[in-house]
Amino acid sequence: MTDLAKLVIKRFPENRNMQLVSVRSPATFHCSHCNKTRRASVLAVVSEDWERLLCVTCYKKILSEPPEENLADSIPKEWLGSAVPVEDVEEDNIVDGVPFGNQVAEWEQFKAAMMEGDEICCFCTPPDFQEQLVKTGGYTLVRQGEVIKAIVTMKN
């Protein structure tokens, strides 16, 4: 464990094998993505390897790119809200007279994956996560307590 790891005061939920952490005071480190020396009190650790650190700018950039894995794998269960009926989801997401507007094909695939007993739950990044990153939200398909599919409807 590096000295920097000992200074962590808060850990945010892991996302795509990266974990955003807050340290006691601004620290100097090398960002393994942009290859620059940075100084910050919030940074990301890749795969729990303290030799692979990211600045928040690169962390945000990586998360804004399409995930290599299934998006559902990166949504912690703590981010899920209550179950929402399909009809309500569609009614709440009408764009230009069509459910989900330009995301209609993705929405249709999402619905096609549903099986009896599945639930649609809304999700949103929690406020403490939003302060350090971006606000993201949408809907998940939950099967037997596990998130198996997701569609993002909000990102800033």
N, C-alpha and C positions, 0 to 999 in steps of 0.2 A: 504494500500500500504506500502510495506517495504521500508526502507531507500535505499536498493539496487535498487529498481525500479525507484527511483528518480534520479539515476546516469546514466540511459540509454541515450546514445548519438546516437545510431543507432539500428533500428529493421529490421531484414531480413524477407522475406516472411515466413508465417507460413507453416509448413510441418508436417502432421500427428499429429495435435494438439500440436506441439512444435514450439516455436519461438526462433530463435537464436538472441541474443542481444549483443551489445557491450556497455560496461560501461566506464565511464570517466577514471578510473584507476583500476589496478588489485584489485580484491576484494576476500575475503575469504568467502567460502560458502560450504554447505554440498551437495554433489551429491546424489540425491535420488535413483540413479540406482546402482552405484558401492559402495555406502555407505562410501565414503571417503571424507575427508575435502580437498578442492581444493582452489587454488588461481589463478585467471585468470581475464582477461579483456573482454573475450568473453565466454558466457555461454548460456544455453537454459532454457526457462521457459515452463513448461508443463501445458497446458490448462489454461494459464493466471494465474496460481496459484504460487505465489512467494514463497510458502513453498515447492514446487516441482521443484527443479532446477537440471540441468544436466551439467556435464562437457562436453567439446567438444568431448572428446574421446568416451564417452557413447552416445552422440548425434549421432556421425558418425556411431557407432556400430548399434544403433537402426535403422538408415536409411538404413544401408547396408543389414538388414534382410528383408525378404519378408514382404510387408505391409499386415496388417490384413484387410485393406479396399482396395477398388479399387485404384490402382496406379493413375488413372486419377484424383481422388479427391485431390491428393496432388500436382498437377502441376498448379501453378498460370498462369493465362492467359497472364501475362506480359512476360512469358518465351517462348511464341509461336512465331514461325517465319511465313513466308508466306506459302500458300497452295502449295503442291507438288503433281504432278500426280503419281498414283500408279506405272506406268511403270518406272518413274524416281527413285522412292524409291527403287524398286526392283533392277534396274540397278546399283544403288549406293551402294547396300548392298549384292553383290554377294560374297559368301564365299564357297570355294571348288565347284564352279560351280552352286551353289544353292542360291536363294534369302534367306538371313538371316542365312545361314548355319545351325548350330544346333538349331537355334530359328525358323526354318521353320514352325513348328506346331503352335507356338504362332503367327507367321505372318499370317498364313492361317486363324486362328481364328479371328485375327484383321480384315482381309479383309472380312471375312464372316459377320462381324457385320455391314459392310457399307450399307447404304441406299442411295437412290437417294438424291442428295443435300448435302451429307456429304463431308467434306474435310479432307485431311491428311495434318497436319502441323508439321514441325519439331519443336523440343523444345530443349533448352539447359539452364542450370543454368547460370545466368548472372555473369560477371567477379567479381563483389563485393561479390557475394555469394560464388564463387569458392575459393576466398582467405581464407575464414573461414571454408569451408567444403570440398566438393568433386565436381568434374566436372561430370555432368550427362547430357545425351542427348538422343534423340531418336525421335519417331514420335507419334503424337496424332491423334485420330479420333475426329473431331469436328463436332457436329450436332447442328445447329441453335445457334451457338456461344458458345456452352458448350462443354468442353472436356469430352468425354464419355468413352474413352479407350486409353491406351498408351502402347508402347513397347519401352523398353530401349535398346539402341544399343551401348552406350558409358558410362563407369563409371570408375573413377580412385580413 
